[in-house]
Amino acid sequence: MPTAYIIVTLVTAFFTGSAAVTYLIGHEYPKAQADMKGIPRRYVPVLGSLLAAGTAGLLIGFAVPPLGISAAVGLVLYFTGALIAHLRVGSRNLIGWAVFAATVVTDLVITLLHYL
């Protein structure tokens, strides 16, 4: 496996996995973000579960490539939805989103180049 694919996927899994943990343990930051975006707090664990599933899919993708590709696509869609949520309420604080979005898009591109 090419080194770039492995490194980018592991970095992406670390970022999304860390975010999933903060959402799932009930940390205050995801709750505050949900409040700011007008998303009911009951969806915070659901969003964390989606991040966790995407993270697991990326890692399982080392052994099952179609699952890794699907997980990368799902994470790109997740962060597209996050951008829409930010813009819907007029939030221009997009640095955190940009870091995550750049990471998952890079992972998707490198994964597709690696397997296709």
Backbone bond lengths (Angstrom), bond angles and torsions (degrees), N, CA, C in turn:
res aa  C-N    CA-C-N  psi(-1)  N-CA   C-N-CA  omega(-1)  CA-C   N-CA-C  phi
1 M - - - 1.457 - - 1.527 109.44 -
2 P 1.300 116.04 136.60 1.460 118.12 177.88 1.530 112.20 -61.84
3 T 1.294 114.83 143.92 1.461 121.09 -177.58 1.521 112.53 -61.54
4 A 1.326 117.72 -40.59 1.469 120.96 -178.87 1.523 110.87 -60.40
5 Y 1.319 116.84 -43.38 1.469 121.00 179.29 1.528 110.39 -60.31
6 I 1.320 116.76 -45.83 1.464 120.52 -178.58 1.525 110.83 -64.77
7 I 1.321 117.17 -47.79 1.470 120.68 -176.89 1.526 111.14 -64.54
8 V 1.331 117.51 -47.88 1.464 120.37 -178.26 1.527 110.69 -63.46
9 T 1.308 117.28 -40.47 1.460 119.65 179.46 1.528 111.04 -66.46
10 L 1.313 117.92 -41.00 1.465 119.95 178.42 1.529 111.92 -66.90
11 V 1.327 117.24 -39.10 1.470 120.19 177.40 1.529 110.00 -65.39
12 T 1.315 116.59 -44.14 1.461 120.65 178.58 1.525 110.73 -62.10
13 A 1.316 116.85 -43.44 1.468 120.66 178.65 1.529 110.78 -63.56
14 F 1.323 116.99 -36.98 1.466 120.09 177.43 1.529 110.63 -64.42
15 F 1.328 117.00 -47.46 1.472 120.75 -179.33 1.530 111.00 -62.33
16 T 1.330 116.31 -51.87 1.464 118.83 -176.21 1.522 111.32 -69.82
17 G 1.324 117.21 -34.03 1.466 120.43 176.74 1.520 111.66 -66.47
18 S 1.324 116.82 -40.37 1.462 120.32 177.38 1.522 110.93 -63.70
19 A 1.321 116.33 -42.27 1.462 120.00 177.68 1.521 110.40 -63.69
20 A 1.333 116.91 -41.27 1.468 120.56 179.10 1.526 110.88 -59.49
21 V 1.318 116.31 -42.62 1.467 119.83 -179.79 1.521 110.53 -62.55
22 T 1.344 117.71 -43.62 1.469 118.70 -179.44 1.519 111.23 -64.00
23 Y 1.315 117.42 -34.95 1.461 120.56 177.62 1.528 111.04 -70.76
24 L 1.303 117.10 -39.24 1.471 120.83 -173.72 1.524 113.99 -81.17
25 I 1.341 118.66 -24.13 1.470 119.57 -179.52 1.525 112.27 -87.69
26 G 1.337 116.31 -3.26 1.451 119.13 178.69 1.510 114.08 83.62
27 H 1.321 117.12 25.76 1.470 121.38 178.14 1.530 109.22 -60.18
28 E 1.302 116.27 150.45 1.470 121.24 -175.50 1.530 113.18 -70.11
29 Y 1.325 118.82 -31.04 1.464 120.91 -176.34 1.532 112.66 -59.28
30 P 1.336 119.83 -50.75 1.469 118.04 178.86 1.537 112.49 -62.45
31 K 1.320 116.52 -32.90 1.468 119.14 177.76 1.523 110.65 -65.94
32 A 1.329 116.56 -43.16 1.465 120.61 178.82 1.532 110.55 -63.99
33 Q 1.329 116.26 -39.07 1.462 120.04 177.96 1.529 110.71 -64.88
34 A 1.327 116.60 -41.38 1.468 120.51 177.84 1.525 110.10 -62.25
35 D 1.327 117.02 -43.81 1.466 121.11 178.54 1.529 110.55 -60.42
36 M 1.321 116.67 -45.02 1.455 121.27 -178.48 1.530 111.47 -62.39
37 K 1.324 116.14 -35.54 1.467 120.46 -177.32 1.522 112.79 -90.85
38 G 1.331 116.95 -1.00 1.459 119.81 179.63 1.520 113.41 74.67
39 I 1.311 116.68 25.47 1.465 121.87 178.48 1.528 107.72 -97.73
40 P 1.333 118.29 128.11 1.468 119.14 179.05 1.527 111.45 -57.74
41 R 1.321 116.10 140.28 1.477 121.06 -177.80 1.526 112.70 -60.91
42 R 1.305 117.37 -23.38 1.473 118.79 -179.50 1.531 111.49 -65.50
43 Y 1.344 116.67 -15.97 1.460 119.89 178.43 1.525 113.27 -87.23
44 V 1.308 117.69 -10.09 1.471 120.49 -178.66 1.534 111.23 -58.80
45 P 1.348 119.50 -47.98 1.474 117.97 177.35 1.532 113.11 -64.79
46 V 1.318 117.06 -30.71 1.472 120.25 177.34 1.522 109.64 -65.29
47 L 1.330 115.93 -44.78 1.467 119.73 177.90 1.529 110.81 -63.03
48 G 1.330 116.64 -39.61 1.461 120.36 176.31 1.524 111.74 -63.11
49 S 1.318 116.16 -38.88 1.470 120.00 178.14 1.523 111.43 -65.36
50 L 1.329 116.49 -38.07 1.465 119.56 177.18 1.527 110.88 -64.48
51 L 1.325 115.92 -41.75 1.465 119.07 176.55 1.524 111.37 -63.79
52 A 1.322 116.59 -41.55 1.470 120.59 179.21 1.526 110.75 -63.91
53 A 1.322 116.64 -41.59 1.467 120.15 178.96 1.530 110.43 -64.61
54 G 1.334 116.77 -40.98 1.457 120.10 177.35 1.511 111.91 -63.29
55 T 1.324 116.09 -41.04 1.465 120.98 178.27 1.529 110.73 -62.31
56 A 1.320 115.58 -47.55 1.469 119.55 179.38 1.522 110.53 -61.92
57 G 1.322 116.44 -40.25 1.466 120.26 179.17 1.519 112.76 -62.84
58 L 1.323 116.05 -39.59 1.470 118.96 177.34 1.521 111.16 -60.89
59 L 1.327 115.69 -44.44 1.465 119.73 -178.00 1.528 111.58 -70.90
60 I 1.314 116.90 -40.86 1.471 120.13 177.06 1.530 109.99 -65.84
61 G 1.337 115.76 -25.19 1.461 120.64 178.98 1.514 114.26 -60.77
62 F 1.330 117.46 -20.17 1.465 119.00 174.45 1.527 110.47 -62.16
63 A 1.336 116.53 -33.35 1.465 121.22 -179.16 1.527 112.19 -99.23
64 V 1.333 116.70 -31.23 1.464 121.66 -177.62 1.537 107.34 -125.95
65 P 1.321 117.85 86.66 1.461 121.27 -173.56 1.532 116.46 -51.57
66 P 1.339 119.88 -42.66 1.471 117.60 179.73 1.534 112.90 -60.16
67 L 1.318 117.16 -32.23 1.463 120.15 177.72 1.530 110.47 -69.89
68 G 1.304 117.64 -39.42 1.458 120.98 177.19 1.521 112.04 -63.64
69 I 1.329 116.23 -41.06 1.463 120.58 177.40 1.526 110.04 -64.73
70 S 1.322 116.76 -45.03 1.467 120.97 179.16 1.522 111.32 -61.83
71 A 1.317 116.92 -40.87 1.461 120.82 179.39 1.526 110.55 -64.71
72 A 1.322 117.19 -41.78 1.467 120.68 179.35 1.531 110.39 -63.81
73 V 1.324 117.01 -42.46 1.469 120.76 177.13 1.531 109.79 -62.33
74 G 1.330 116.70 -44.31 1.457 120.85 179.19 1.522 112.36 -60.68
75 L 1.312 117.48 -40.22 1.464 120.58 178.92 1.530 111.70 -69.24
76 V 1.324 117.25 -36.01 1.467 119.45 174.89 1.530 109.51 -62.76
77 L 1.325 116.86 -42.97 1.468 120.18 177.57 1.524 111.40 -64.61
78 Y 1.322 117.65 -39.43 1.466 122.32 178.00 1.529 109.98 -57.77
79 F 1.328 116.76 -49.10 1.464 119.72 -177.09 1.526 112.41 -76.34
80 T 1.327 117.84 -21.09 1.460 119.81 169.41 1.523 109.60 -66.13
81 G 1.333 115.84 -42.46 1.464 120.26 175.55 1.519 111.74 -63.02
82 A 1.321 117.46 -36.86 1.466 120.92 178.10 1.526 110.52 -64.33
83 L 1.331 117.13 -39.89 1.462 120.29 177.12 1.524 110.30 -62.75
84 I 1.307 116.65 -44.53 1.469 120.50 179.04 1.523 110.08 -60.63
85 A 1.335 117.33 -41.80 1.470 120.87 178.75 1.526 111.03 -62.37
86 H 1.320 117.28 -40.66 1.469 121.13 177.69 1.530 110.56 -63.22
87 L 1.320 115.73 -50.53 1.459 120.01 -175.20 1.528 111.94 -67.72
88 R 1.328 116.77 -32.23 1.463 121.39 -179.56 1.516 112.09 -58.99
89 V 1.334 116.71 -35.11 1.471 120.30 -178.71 1.531 111.83 -100.76
90 G 1.314 117.35 7.04 1.457 120.87 177.27 1.516 114.81 80.39
91 S 1.331 117.51 15.52 1.460 120.71 179.35 1.525 109.56 -73.80
92 R 1.309 115.34 130.54 1.468 120.24 176.72 1.532 110.75 -112.30
93 N 1.311 117.03 10.02 1.459 121.77 177.42 1.529 107.88 -86.30
94 L 1.319 115.41 83.25 1.461 120.66 -170.54 1.525 113.74 -112.86
95 I 1.331 117.71 11.67 1.467 119.46 -177.42 1.527 110.89 -64.23
96 G 1.321 117.11 -48.49 1.468 120.09 178.59 1.514 111.25 -59.86
97 W 1.335 115.53 -44.73 1.464 119.53 178.71 1.532 109.94 -59.90
98 A 1.333 116.85 -43.80 1.464 120.54 -176.91 1.531 111.85 -61.61
99 V 1.321 116.48 -38.92 1.467 119.80 179.06 1.530 110.13 -63.32
100 F 1.340 115.84 -48.68 1.462 119.59 179.75 1.531 111.13 -64.67
101 A 1.335 116.78 -45.22 1.465 120.16 -178.23 1.523 111.10 -62.09
102 A 1.324 116.87 -44.25 1.471 119.78 179.07 1.525 110.78 -61.87
103 T 1.317 115.66 -38.38 1.468 119.56 -179.09 1.522 111.09 -67.18
104 V 1.333 117.49 -47.13 1.471 118.56 -176.84 1.522 111.62 -71.87
105 V 1.332 117.80 -34.45 1.467 119.65 177.34 1.532 109.69 -67.13
106 T 1.322 116.82 -42.89 1.465 120.33 177.13 1.525 110.58 -60.16
107 D 1.340 116.07 -42.29 1.458 119.44 178.56 1.526 111.18 -62.28
108 L 1.331 116.77 -43.93 1.467 119.42 179.30 1.526 110.69 -60.77
109 V 1.312 117.43 -46.46 1.468 120.87 -178.47 1.528 110.83 -62.56
110 I 1.322 116.51 -46.91 1.470 119.07 -178.82 1.531 111.13 -67.08
111 T 1.302 117.07 -37.10 1.470 120.14 177.57 1.516 110.55 -63.98
112 L 1.336 117.14 -45.16 1.470 120.04 178.64 1.526 110.97 -63.15
113 L 1.324 117.17 -42.90 1.461 119.59 178.02 1.519 112.10 -63.18
114 H 1.318 115.48 -35.11 1.469 119.49 -179.08 1.530 111.82 -69.72
115 Y 1.328 117.15 -41.60 1.456 119.94 -172.32 1.525 114.89 -98.39
116 L 1.322 117.81 -20.23 1.476 117.93 -176.90 1.508 112.50 -104.08
